[in-house]
């Protein structure tokens, strides 16, 4: 209620408190209160567009962490004597500062990879998260905006169907494509279907109620077992897998995985959607099994699911702030990791890890199998978005640094990739980011 922009308490606080600063975990100043030549306050964002969605802005409404921690930034932990002196002098108290979980090097690498500083720029999102704690280390959404000039450019930012203010990482609703095969695989294993005896002959296409569905680029995978089906991302095989599933069981599983439900996060987000019903056509069901139905998911939700696989089945609550500090450097409050929900039994999580490892060892993400200190697990996805077969390119996964006992969850989505593009941009983007962690 306090953070609601309609609450007049905010105005009262801003009259007596100078809005606090926001820092990265490694000490970079991300937002501060500055003064123009006439002595008027204004909000300054030193890195401009790079942090615009996650740090947010206050020039025209409240966004990002500026909104989520508005009350904290307008509170002052200064000692009582300083406050009394400031009151006598008619001076404002200094507000408390946020120390975020964001890592500047990782945020920069994620921003540059998505923006294509060495190649093509893509609209989309990147999230890097500590799998074991839920600390969000990087969050980038493109296109972005300059938060320093949001007020002056407000009309332009809202022209037509502009979506530059949308944080695609948490609010973007995407068709998952083949990354959803992780969920279909989980349901298959959960129902106790055979792994060892599964076999399917892929000819590159399959007919469902008179409609022909193809594997990506029409590739015929030949005879595949269950792990091959996942590693090579065989659509036809996953339709065959899906035909063996209980739709009611699938619905319940997706509900347990927080589809159609709230997420435990403090920033603005949209709920993922799994609308499949028993009475839907066989064609709609077939599409859903490999992620091309009416299912929608946000990158942030996907990051929670992936991190659970890395973390022995338990998803941690994504969090963005390590601590709140007073102007003298005293710690006002610290934020500790919190478990959200156990999505998978530990044995199941270990099994899913093996399947995700196969994708990198010999499947569709082989490019990520050459790091010195990281062992990468993943799943790629190519979600068709129009009749011209243009796609949104996905990579989801995690990288384990066993020597330092670390695990980094990474989710990438690159929008509107032209049909026939020879390589998956999401894998290339992930590769650039993981190099920083290696």
Secondary structure by P-SEA (a helix, b strand, c coil): cccccccaaaaaaaacccbbbbbcccccccccccccccbbbbbbbccccccccccccccccccccccccccccccccccaaaaaaaaaaccccbbbbbbccccaaaaaaaaaaaacccccccccbbbbbccccccccbbbbccccccccccccccccccccccccccccccccccccccaaaaaaaaaaaaccccccbbbbbcccccccccccccccccccccccaaaaaaaccaaaaaaaaaaccaaaaaaaaaaaccccccccccbbbbbbbbccccccaaaaaaaaaccccbbbcaaaaaaaaaaaaaccccccccccccccccccccccccccccccccccaaaaaaaaaaaaaaaaccccccccccccbbbbbbbbbbbcccccccbbbbbbccccccccbbbbbbbbbccccccccccaaaaaaaaaaaaac
